[in-house]
């Protein structure tokens, strides 16, 4: 089945989306050369794509760089309406992603905490939430893949290298100026140097030099996330995976599948957590079948997304 393009985008939009997937900070001049349009026309189209959230450009950073050391996925069984419980949990700041799911559990909550003591405090708050009957926690050890570039690259017919941020070297710590730039770029990956300079108290040239160093050292990496509608996708799920034997070869194969937007090595009852985006249920079934044929896969449990109640990633 060929993905369809929503009415709000045309072939030129798709070409621009493809270029932004390759380089989210590509200048309007560079994009104009690629798609053979004027800079003004390209700027108008890109701004429309961004304003309509067809594409979201953001920078990523290793969580420990900004003091977030623990990411956990919490799977909940609830009593009563799942939407009501999800709405209550959404009020917890550390709960950055809350979704109603189908399967063994009723809700999936991703929480981001500074350390394990902080995580225990957040889990207690979740347990105390009215309607929560039971929970199971899987903690991410390492993110091996994150973002929609894999499935987008398949749709747009182009290879996109996997790119994740690196930890800050112990002998080259970042300072408050770097941190201010990082926070601004996480909010808007296409922020101009004119925008960034006053945030960090620098000249435009100084902001450019600092940002380029952060990019060259992979302290930050820029990513374009594409909306599901723009990719013609309609089926989404979280996967919990158990492995027999060494996990690294299995995780590498999972990362190679374009349908995975997230692959994380995990601790707990499961060895990996993933998220897949598929065109439809037939594509989802084919994806699950292909995963089960990987040597070393012991178990795959699914939580099909029904409704995303909160999606607010923060530093």
Helices and strands as residue ranges (DSSP letters): H 11-22, H 28-35, H 39-51, E 55-61, G 63-66, E 70-78, H 82-89, E 95-103, E 107-113, H 116-127, E 132-146, H 149-156, H 176-187, H 193-200, H 204-216, E 220-226, H 228-231, E 235-243, H 248-255, E 260-267, E 272-278, H 281-292, E 297-311
